[in-house]
Amino acid sequence: MNQGLELTSARLRIRQFAMRDLDDCLRFRQEVFGLDAARASVQAWLRWTVDSYRELAQLGQPPYADYAVELLSGGEFVGAVGIVPTLAPWAVLAGDASDSRLRPEVGLFWGIMPAHRRRGYASEAAEALLEYLFGRLNLRQVVATTEHDNIASQNTMKRLGMRLHVNPMPEPAWLQVIGKLENPRSG
């Protein structure tokens, strides 16, 4: 995503965070992740995130970052999606025990505020990001990861068309279930 670029779907706008989003970010961390982060800590993260949009664009790097998800009608904050670098032993997870080296993949994540769940917002926001990643950046593949007990996230992965894989190793917790989706424009 270039500086200032927005993505829209039928009901949502995906946009870069701004410093005015501090209160929403505090609520998001608490309600979605159960983190009681200090205001100053979240403010520092938000400043870093806002600065990273510009810095990554200037360096011609992938738009790894978190993005705000809001309703098109009214602009209410409903959650976040993002693009993250993900290092994992992908060959081992695919069944090749002989290759445990870490390799990078582009990861996709989402989190929706509890009051807005079960409305398809996670899938809709992730689909908009996938369209950007596959259509504009021409990525070969995107992954998403979650815990064994996060059935809602696994169902979102399935709705996105991801093929789910189970990590045979118990750690790390965030890498227990892996969703993979290849660019449908490939091949």
Contacts in CASP RR format, 6 or more apart in sequence:
PFRMAT RR
TARGET T0000
AUTHOR 0000-0000-0000
METHOD contacts of the structure
MODEL  1
MNQGLELTSARLRIRQFAMRDLDDCLRFRQEVFGLDAARASVQAWLRWTV
DSYRELAQLGQPPYADYAVELLSGGEFVGAVGIVPTLAPWAVLAGDASDS
RLRPEVGLFWGIMPAHRRRGYASEAAEALLEYLFGRLNLRQVVATTEHDN
IASQNTMKRLGMRLHVNPMPEPAWLQVIGKLENPRSG
1 7 0 8 1.000
1 16 0 8 1.000
1 53 0 8 1.000
1 63 0 8 1.000
1 65 0 8 1.000
1 67 0 8 1.000
1 132 0 8 1.000
2 57 0 8 1.000
2 63 0 8 1.000
3 16 0 8 1.000
3 53 0 8 1.000
3 54 0 8 1.000
3 57 0 8 1.000
4 15 0 8 1.000
4 16 0 8 1.000
4 53 0 8 1.000
5 16 0 8 1.000
6 13 0 8 1.000
6 14 0 8 1.000
6 15 0 8 1.000
7 13 0 8 1.000
7 14 0 8 1.000
7 15 0 8 1.000
7 128 0 8 1.000
7 129 0 8 1.000
7 131 0 8 1.000
7 132 0 8 1.000
8 14 0 8 1.000
8 72 0 8 1.000
8 128 0 8 1.000
9 124 0 8 1.000
9 125 0 8 1.000
9 127 0 8 1.000
9 128 0 8 1.000
10 72 0 8 1.000
10 124 0 8 1.000
11 71 0 8 1.000
11 72 0 8 1.000
11 73 0 8 1.000
11 121 0 8 1.000
11 124 0 8 1.000
12 69 0 8 1.000
12 70 0 8 1.000
12 71 0 8 1.000
12 72 0 8 1.000
12 78 0 8 1.000
12 121 0 8 1.000
12 124 0 8 1.000
12 125 0 8 1.000
12 128 0 8 1.000
13 69 0 8 1.000
13 70 0 8 1.000
13 71 0 8 1.000
13 72 0 8 1.000
13 75 0 8 1.000
14 67 0 8 1.000
14 68 0 8 1.000
14 69 0 8 1.000
14 81 0 8 1.000
14 125 0 8 1.000
14 128 0 8 1.000
14 129 0 8 1.000
15 67 0 8 1.000
15 68 0 8 1.000
15 70 0 8 1.000
16 50 0 8 1.000
16 53 0 8 1.000
16 65 0 8 1.000
16 67 0 8 1.000
16 68 0 8 1.000
17 25 0 8 1.000
17 46 0 8 1.000
17 49 0 8 1.000
17 50 0 8 1.000
17 66 0 8 1.000
17 67 0 8 1.000
17 68 0 8 1.000
17 80 0 8 1.000
18 50 0 8 1.000
19 43 0 8 1.000
19 46 0 8 1.000
19 47 0 8 1.000
19 50 0 8 1.000
21 46 0 8 1.000
21 68 0 8 1.000
21 77 0 8 1.000
22 39 0 8 1.000
22 42 0 8 1.000
22 43 0 8 1.000
22 46 0 8 1.000
24 68 0 8 1.000
24 77 0 8 1.000
24 79 0 8 1.000
25 42 0 8 1.000
25 45 0 8 1.000
25 46 0 8 1.000
26 37 0 8 1.000
26 39 0 8 1.000
26 42 0 8 1.000
27 113 0 8 1.000
28 77 0 8 1.000
28 79 0 8 1.000
28 80 0 8 1.000
28 111 0 8 1.000
28 113 0 8 1.000
29 35 0 8 1.000
29 37 0 8 1.000
29 42 0 8 1.000
30 36 0 8 1.000
30 37 0 8 1.000
31 113 0 8 1.000
31 114 0 8 1.000
32 79 0 8 1.000
32 111 0 8 1.000
32 112 0 8 1.000
32 113 0 8 1.000
32 114 0 8 1.000
37 45 0 8 1.000
49 65 0 8 1.000
49 66 0 8 1.000
52 64 0 8 1.000
52 65 0 8 1.000
53 63 0 8 1.000
53 65 0 8 1.000
56 62 0 8 1.000
56 63 0 8 1.000
56 64 0 8 1.000
56 65 0 8 1.000
57 63 0 8 1.000
62 83 0 8 1.000
62 85 0 8 1.000
62 106 0 8 1.000
62 137 0 8 1.000
63 83 0 8 1.000
64 83 0 8 1.000
64 84 0 8 1.000
64 85 0 8 1.000
65 82 0 8 1.000
65 83 0 8 1.000
66 80 0 8 1.000
66 81 0 8 1.000
66 82 0 8 1.000
67 80 0 8 1.000
67 81 0 8 1.000
67 82 0 8 1.000
67 129 0 8 1.000
68 77 0 8 1.000
68 79 0 8 1.000
68 80 0 8 1.000
69 77 0 8 1.000
69 78 0 8 1.000
69 79 0 8 1.000
69 80 0 8 1.000
69 81 0 8 1.000
69 110 0 8 1.000
69 112 0 8 1.000
69 121 0 8 1.000
69 125 0 8 1.000
70 76 0 8 1.000
70 77 0 8 1.000
70 78 0 8 1.000
70 79 0 8 1.000
71 78 0 8 1.000
77 113 0 8 1.000
78 112 0 8 1.000
78 113 0 8 1.000
78 116 0 8 1.000
78 121 0 8 1.000
79 110 0 8 1.000
79 111 0 8 1.000
79 112 0 8 1.000
79 113 0 8 1.000
79 116 0 8 1.000
79 121 0 8 1.000
79 125 0 8 1.000
80 110 0 8 1.000
80 111 0 8 1.000
81 108 0 8 1.000
81 109 0 8 1.000
81 110 0 8 1.000
81 111 0 8 1.000
81 122 0 8 1.000
81 125 0 8 1.000
81 126 0 8 1.000
81 129 0 8 1.000
82 108 0 8 1.000
82 109 0 8 1.000
82 110 0 8 1.000
82 129 0 8 1.000
83 106 0 8 1.000
83 107 0 8 1.000
83 108 0 8 1.000
83 129 0 8 1.000
83 133 0 8 1.000
84 106 0 8 1.000
84 107 0 8 1.000
84 108 0 8 1.000
84 109 0 8 1.000
85 104 0 8 1.000
85 105 0 8 1.000
85 106 0 8 1.000
85 107 0 8 1.000
86 104 0 8 1.000
86 105 0 8 1.000
86 106 0 8 1.000
86 107 0 8 1.000
86 143 0 8 1.000
86 145 0 8 1.000
87 102 0 8 1.000
87 103 0 8 1.000
87 104 0 8 1.000
87 105 0 8 1.000
88 102 0 8 1.000
88 103 0 8 1.000
88 105 0 8 1.000
88 145 0 8 1.000
88 175 0 8 1.000
88 178 0 8 1.000
89 99 0 8 1.000
89 100 0 8 1.000
89 101 0 8 1.000
89 102 0 8 1.000
89 103 0 8 1.000
90 103 0 8 1.000
90 105 0 8 1.000
91 98 0 8 1.000
91 99 0 8 1.000
91 100 0 8 1.000
91 101 0 8 1.000
91 103 0 8 1.000
92 99 0 8 1.000
92 100 0 8 1.000
92 168 0 8 1.000
92 169 0 8 1.000
93 165 0 8 1.000
93 167 0 8 1.000
93 168 0 8 1.000
93 175 0 8 1.000
93 178 0 8 1.000
94 165 0 8 1.000
105 141 0 8 1.000
105 142 0 8 1.000
105 143 0 8 1.000
106 133 0 8 1.000
106 139 0 8 1.000
106 141 0 8 1.000
106 142 0 8 1.000
106 143 0 8 1.000
107 142 0 8 1.000
107 143 0 8 1.000
107 144 0 8 1.000
107 145 0 8 1.000
108 126 0 8 1.000
108 129 0 8 1.000
108 130 0 8 1.000
108 133 0 8 1.000
108 142 0 8 1.000
108 143 0 8 1.000
108 144 0 8 1.000
109 144 0 8 1.000
110 122 0 8 1.000
110 125 0 8 1.000
110 126 0 8 1.000
110 153 0 8 1.000
110 156 0 8 1.000
111 122 0 8 1.000
112 121 0 8 1.000
112 122 0 8 1.000
117 152 0 8 1.000
122 152 0 8 1.000
122 153 0 8 1.000
122 156 0 8 1.000
123 156 0 8 1.000
123 159 0 8 1.000
123 160 0 8 1.000
126 144 0 8 1.000
126 156 0 8 1.000
126 160 0 8 1.000
127 160 0 8 1.000
130 142 0 8 1.000
130 160 0 8 1.000
130 181 0 8 1.000
133 139 0 8 1.000
133 142 0 8 1.000
134 142 0 8 1.000
134 183 0 8 1.000
134 184 0 8 1.000
134 185 0 8 1.000
135 183 0 8 1.000
135 185 0 8 1.000
138 183 0 8 1.000
138 185 0 8 1.000
139 183 0 8 1.000
140 182 0 8 1.000
140 183 0 8 1.000
140 186 0 8 1.000
141 180 0 8 1.000
141 181 0 8 1.000
141 182 0 8 1.000
141 183 0 8 1.000
142 180 0 8 1.000
142 181 0 8 1.000
143 178 0 8 1.000
143 179 0 8 1.000
143 180 0 8 1.000
143 181 0 8 1.000
144 153 0 8 1.000
144 157 0 8 1.000
144 160 0 8 1.000
144 162 0 8 1.000
144 178 0 8 1.000
144 179 0 8 1.000
145 174 0 8 1.000
145 175 0 8 1.000
145 176 0 8 1.000
145 177 0 8 1.000
145 178 0 8 1.000
145 179 0 8 1.000
146 153 0 8 1.000
146 154 0 8 1.000
146 157 0 8 1.000
146 174 0 8 1.000
146 176 0 8 1.000
146 177 0 8 1.000
147 153 0 8 1.000
147 173 0 8 1.000
147 174 0 8 1.000
147 176 0 8 1.000
147 177 0 8 1.000
148 166 0 8 1.000
148 176 0 8 1.000
148 177 0 8 1.000
150 177 0 8 1.000
153 177 0 8 1.000
154 164 0 8 1.000
154 177 0 8 1.000
157 164 0 8 1.000
157 177 0 8 1.000
157 179 0 8 1.000
158 164 0 8 1.000
160 181 0 8 1.000
161 181 0 8 1.000
162 179 0 8 1.000
162 180 0 8 1.000
162 181 0 8 1.000
163 179 0 8 1.000
163 180 0 8 1.000
163 181 0 8 1.000
164 177 0 8 1.000
164 178 0 8 1.000
164 179 0 8 1.000
165 177 0 8 1.000
165 178 0 8 1.000
165 179 0 8 1.000
165 180 0 8 1.000
166 176 0 8 1.000
166 177 0 8 1.000
166 178 0 8 1.000
167 175 0 8 1.000
167 176 0 8 1.000
167 177 0 8 1.000
167 178 0 8 1.000
170 176 0 8 1.000
END
